[in-house]
Amino acid sequence: MLASVKPDELHKTIDKAAEAAQPIVERVVSSAHAGVDKLSGLLSGASTQFSDRSAQVTDTYQQLADSGREYVRNKPGTAVAIALGAGYILAKLLGGSSRRRDDY
């Protein structure tokens, strides 16, 4: 059956199929490019926002650390008392026991 078909006719059929598929391929390629561009823009914006938030957190942390250091320098006794109280409360909250355990 294929032997009776001329190569010129097969080439013409292939060319017609390729011409018919070309607009579909171009639409798919165009949509893919648009999707990549949109995703790239979203990621770029997210990266910028993350960078800005990171800088804000770093600045806030630095301000709090400086404030804490200044408080300890100005009121060392009060700072030690606060630290002892916080340690005691944390030990009680986290289940610190005054009994010795001989489970070892």
C-alpha positions in Angstrom: 0.0 0.0 0.0 2.8 2.5 0.9 4.7 1.3 -2.2 1.9 2.8 -4.4 2.2 6.2 -2.7 4.6 8.6 -4.4 7.2 10.3 -2.2 6.2 13.7 -3.6 2.6 13.1 -2.3 4.0 12.1 1.1 6.1 15.3 1.3 3.1 17.5 0.4 1.0 15.8 3.1 3.7 16.3 5.7 4.1 20.0 4.6 0.3 20.5 4.9 0.3 19.0 8.4 3.2 21.1 9.5 1.5 24.3 8.1 -1.7 23.4 10.0 0.1 22.8 13.2 2.2 26.0 13.1 -0.5 28.4 14.6 -1.1 26.0 17.4 2.6 25.6 18.2 3.0 29.4 18.1 0.1 29.8 20.6 1.5 27.3 22.9 5.0 28.9 22.8 3.5 32.3 23.3 1.5 31.1 26.3 4.6 29.4 27.8 6.6 32.6 27.4 3.9 34.6 29.1 3.7 32.2 32.0 7.4 32.2 32.5 7.5 36.0 32.5 4.6 36.2 35.0 6.3 33.7 37.3 9.6 35.5 37.0 7.8 38.8 38.0 6.1 37.2 41.0 9.4 35.6 42.2 11.3 38.9 41.8 8.6 40.7 43.8 8.7 38.1 46.5 12.4 38.2 46.7 12.4 42.0 47.1 9.7 41.8 49.8 11.7 39.1 51.6 14.9 41.2 51.5 13.0 44.2 52.8 11.5 42.2 55.7 14.8 40.7 56.5 16.4 44.1 56.8 13.5 45.3 59.0 13.9 42.3 61.3 17.7 42.8 61.5 17.2 46.5 62.4 14.6 45.7 65.0 16.8 43.0 66.6 19.7 45.4 66.7 17.6 48.1 68.4 16.3 45.7 71.0 19.8 44.3 71.7 21.2 47.9 72.1 18.3 48.8 74.4 18.9 45.7 76.5 22.6 46.4 76.8 22.0 50.0 77.8 19.4 48.8 80.4 21.9 46.4 81.9 24.6 49.0 82.0 22.3 51.5 83.8 20.6 49.1 86.2 22.8 46.0 86.6 21.1 44.9 89.9 17.6 45.1 88.5 18.8 43.2 85.4 20.2 40.4 87.5 17.0 40.2 89.5 14.9 40.0 86.4 17.2 37.3 84.9 16.9 35.2 88.1 13.1 35.6 88.2 12.8 34.7 84.5 15.0 31.6 85.1 13.0 30.5 88.1 9.7 30.9 86.2 11.0 29.0 83.1 12.3 26.2 85.3 8.8 25.8 86.9 7.0 26.1 83.5 9.3 23.6 81.8 8.9 21.0 84.6 12.1 21.5 86.6 11.9 19.3 89.6 13.5 19.9 93.0 13.5 16.1 93.6 16.5 14.1 92.5 15.8 11.3 90.1 17.7 8.2 90.4 16.7 6.9 87.0 20.2 6.7 85.8 
